Amino acid sequence: MSVPRTPRRSLKQRLAGGESLRGALLRLPSETLVEMAGVAGLDYVVIDCEHGPADTALLQQHIMAAEAHGIDVVVRVGTAEPTLALRALDLGAAGLIHPHVDGAEDARRAVAASHYPPWGERGFATYSRSGRFGTVTAAEHVAASRETLVIPMIETRRACAAAAEIAGTEGVDAVLVGPADLGADCGFPAPEVVNGLVQQAHRATAKSGRTVMTIVPHLEAAQAAEEAGARLIVFNMAQVLMDTMGALAHRHGRATPSS
């Protein structure tokens, strides 16, 4: 039997409708921050399973918390991790970020890991959370899966040069540039060098008709990114929280405690 559920517009549908969406980048475990993001009214959270622990039991709890508050979860998997991609989607992730995509072939592999045939190579099952534990038909499950956001991450000079072919790969919805890894790949040059490569990749993404996603440290940067055309904004909550706590801890002229 098929169990009805209240329809909610997917991130992909909202982007197609012209919306700009804001989210928070979190690392496991951060279930309370997921709930706070929902209560605050953010559109989605990104759970980082590349630089955070790729614990799928915790990931399921975080996705459940997000769903309870009406927001979506995008999961950043590791490099070339189709198994983790499969599990994240089975748990109910709305999209995947695939890091270290250097060219069209990498982008095609990312798409293949994110979709069922004929779009991709994801293993099929309806008895998972995303299949409502077997209560939806195969056709319904496939239709829902096609709302999955596929986001390659560009993190090298080579990838910036190939940004147009990465963004233009069939099945890619958005592109995210990782400035930290890009800077490392370039030997940590002056900030304007990295910024120039980021803008190059963003222009190529927009020209290909794909959405630009960008990570920002604060509200002013988010506003600037949106004015430049980005429509998927994600706040780096580690930086937001550390900046906030640092400001709270700072006292002008604070005396050093005596020993």
QUIZISUL-V993096 format. One line per field, one symbol per residue. ss: DSSP state (h for helix, s for strand, l for the rest). Layout:
ss->???
//
This chain:
ss->llllllllllhhhhhhllllssssssslllhhhhhhhhhhlllssssslllllllhhhhhhhhhhhhhlllssssssllllhhhhhhhhhhlllsssslllllhhhhhhhhhhhllllllllllllllhhhhhhlllhhhhhhhhlllssssssllhhhhhlhhhhhllllllsssslhhhhhhhlllllhhhhhhhhhhhhhhhhhlllssssssllhhhhhhhhhllllssssshhhhhhhhhhhhhllllllllll
//
